Amino acid sequence: MSKLIQYASLHATPWKNGGGSTTEIAIAPNGATFDNFDWRISLATIAHSGPFSLFPGIDRTLTLVSGPCVVLDVGNERKVALSEREPVVAFPGELAVSATVGDAPTTDFNVMTRRARCSHQLERRVVRGFSTLERRSATTIVFLAEGESLAIISADERVAMVRYDAVVLSTEDVWTLEAASATVFIVDIIPNDEEDE
């Protein structure tokens, strides 16, 4: 069976530097910490400008969910304005990254994978009516970033979601996404041994 993670059941943790908070959505293996997770998915609210924590050996992807814009200075090499126009940025966790926010905070979807064990792919998809999702990896997570509701349907299951809910899909190969209008993030977690096949 697929695992529905209801946003209403989750809790935000303030950052140590006071610049925002993080709501953990899913982590593997179960009970893992920052020191030993294989992968981690969360929502981060950035309320004040400041540096990100360093995560050596971790690959990260940030995607804007709500808010006007946040400018990221990535390793003093490039600046990225994370906004509706350019909503996704990927970077190694060991790089020094600082965020500059404007008058309003932003909420960002954050995917982290430990490079020695796995990698990830993130797809932003707009669903109006129906959309087919074919599984591409052993672990697939669907997150409802925008829209009131979304149904995820397979031959054996129907899972109903509201905004900011997530689903870790079971091993069914083909799913149908159904919504009047929704933006979803589809995350595939790919173990390193799967990449070598």
Buried (B, 14 or more C-beta within 10 A) or exposed (E): EBEBBEBEEBEBEEBEEEBBBBBBBBBBEEEBEEEEBBBBBBBBBBBEEBEBEEBEEBBBBBBBBBBEBBBBBBEEEEEBEBBEEEBBBBBBBBBEBBBBBEEEBBBBBBBBBBBEBBBBBBEBBEBEEEBEBEBEBEBBBBBBBBBEBBBBBBEEBEBEBEBBBBBBBBEBEEBBBBBEEBBBBBBBBBBEEEEEE
